[in-house]
Amino acid sequence: MTLKVTACSVLLVCLSGCVVQPAGIRQAYPVNYGPPPGVVYIAPTYVLPAPGFVWLHHPHHGWGWRHPDRGWHRGWR
């Protein structure tokens, strides 16, 4: 009986630190990748600059590649 209680106690202590909440996923872009209402879609004219870029519409410059951390490709603000 004592061995069973000790084994359960050790197991409980070992596993108690393993239960953690997974890190949340940050949503970098809106779910809808389509053009905003009233905007005509223009296909990309050059290839994807790097992983993580998404083809999005800029209100002043039009369509371009945007990265959540690096911003707009070719320096758009």
Contacts in CASP RR format, 6 or more apart in sequence:
PFRMAT RR
TARGET T0000
AUTHOR 0000-0000-0000
METHOD contacts of the structure
MODEL  1
MTLKVTACSVLLVCLSGCVVQPAGIRQAYPVNYGPPPGVVYIAPTYVLPA
PGFVWLHHPHHGWGWRHPDRGWHRGWR
26 68 0 8 1.000
28 54 0 8 1.000
28 68 0 8 1.000
29 54 0 8 1.000
29 56 0 8 1.000
29 66 0 8 1.000
29 68 0 8 1.000
33 54 0 8 1.000
33 55 0 8 1.000
33 56 0 8 1.000
34 41 0 8 1.000
35 41 0 8 1.000
35 57 0 8 1.000
36 57 0 8 1.000
39 57 0 8 1.000
41 63 0 8 1.000
42 62 0 8 1.000
42 63 0 8 1.000
44 55 0 8 1.000
44 63 0 8 1.000
44 64 0 8 1.000
44 65 0 8 1.000
48 65 0 8 1.000
49 65 0 8 1.000
49 73 0 8 1.000
50 67 0 8 1.000
52 67 0 8 1.000
52 68 0 8 1.000
53 65 0 8 1.000
53 66 0 8 1.000
53 67 0 8 1.000
53 73 0 8 1.000
54 65 0 8 1.000
54 66 0 8 1.000
54 67 0 8 1.000
55 63 0 8 1.000
55 64 0 8 1.000
55 65 0 8 1.000
55 66 0 8 1.000
56 63 0 8 1.000
56 64 0 8 1.000
56 65 0 8 1.000
56 66 0 8 1.000
57 63 0 8 1.000
57 64 0 8 1.000
58 64 0 8 1.000
58 66 0 8 1.000
58 72 0 8 1.000
58 76 0 8 1.000
61 72 0 8 1.000
61 76 0 8 1.000
64 72 0 8 1.000
64 73 0 8 1.000
64 76 0 8 1.000
65 72 0 8 1.000
65 73 0 8 1.000
66 72 0 8 1.000
66 73 0 8 1.000
67 73 0 8 1.000
END
